[in-house]
Every structure is written in C-alpha cells, then in structure tokens.
C-alpha cells in the first residue's frame, strides 16, 4: 500500500512536470507562428508600398510617409494581389478570367489608395 502511494505521488509529479513542458511548448509554438504571420503581413505591406511608390511617382512621398491602419491594410492587399497578378502574367496559359480579375482588383486597389491619400490629413502622416 505504501509503495502504491509513493508511486502515485511520483506519477503526479511527472504529470505536473509534463503539463508544464507541454504548456511551455504550446506558448513557444504560438509565439513563433504569430511572429511568422506578423512578418509575412509586414512583408506584403512593404511589397505593396514599394510597388505603389513605383506605380505612382507623384505620390511617392505621401505613400512613403502614410502610416495608419486603413492605408496599411490597402497596401497589404495590393501587395498580395500584385504578386498574384504578376504570377499569372508569367504563366504560359493562365486562366484569362482569373488574370482579368486580378488586373481589375489591382486597378481598384490603386484607385482606392489614391482616393485615400487625397483625403489624408497631415496628422495621419508619420
């Protein structure tokens, strides 16, 4: 009976230790995945910002300085759409409807970004 109680205490200690290690592992994985997602978002925003600065040289300074959630989201979406559009342009036989949809999407995002920049107050710039 004494051995059983000792074994039971040992198992509880191992169980507590294992739970702690599992919890630590989950936190580390969540942190790494969150960081990768954050980096990926930042990269698409950077891609979109750079492409828009090349596409609209008259607005280059304004695009470079604008840093608020709405414009950042539009630039991120533009980065993703422009990369997909370019990928479709490089394909030998892309689906013409899909390619056209991405061309239209990129144009609409460009228009939205221009409209947003026209309405930006100086307080919204870095």
WORACOR-V701991 format. One record per backbone hydrogen bond with DSSP energy under -0.5 kcal/mol. CO is the residue of the C=O (numbers start at 0). NH is the residue of the N-H. If there is no record, write none. Layout:
((CO | NH) (CO | NH))
//
This chain:
((0 | 4) (1 | 5) (2 | 6) (3 | 7) (4 | 8) (5 | 9) (6 | 10) (7 | 11) (8 | 12) (9 | 13) (10 | 14) (11 | 15) (12 | 16) (13 | 17) (14 | 18) (15 | 19) (16 | 20) (17 | 21) (18 | 22) (19 | 23) (20 | 24) (21 | 25) (22 | 26) (23 | 27) (24 | 28) (25 | 29) (26 | 30) (27 | 31) (28 | 32) (29 | 33) (30 | 34) (31 | 35) (32 | 36) (33 | 37) (34 | 38) (35 | 39) (36 | 40) (37 | 41) (38 | 42) (39 | 43) (40 | 44) (41 | 45) (42 | 46) (43 | 47) (44 | 48) (45 | 49) (46 | 50) (47 | 51) (48 | 52) (49 | 53) (50 | 54) (51 | 55) (55 | 58) (56 | 59) (58 | 62) (59 | 63) (60 | 64) (61 | 65) (64 | 125) (67 | 71) (68 | 72) (69 | 73) (70 | 74) (71 | 75) (72 | 76) (73 | 77) (74 | 78) (75 | 79) (76 | 80) (77 | 81) (78 | 82) (79 | 83) (80 | 84) (81 | 85) (82 | 86) (83 | 87) (84 | 88) (85 | 89) (86 | 90) (87 | 90) (90 | 93) (93 | 95) (94 | 98) (95 | 99) (96 | 100) (97 | 101) (98 | 102) (99 | 103) (100 | 104) (101 | 105) (102 | 106) (103 | 107) (104 | 108) (105 | 109) (106 | 110) (107 | 111) (108 | 112) (109 | 113) (110 | 114) (111 | 115) (112 | 116) (113 | 117) (114 | 118) (116 | 119) (120 | 123) (121 | 124) (123 | 66))
//
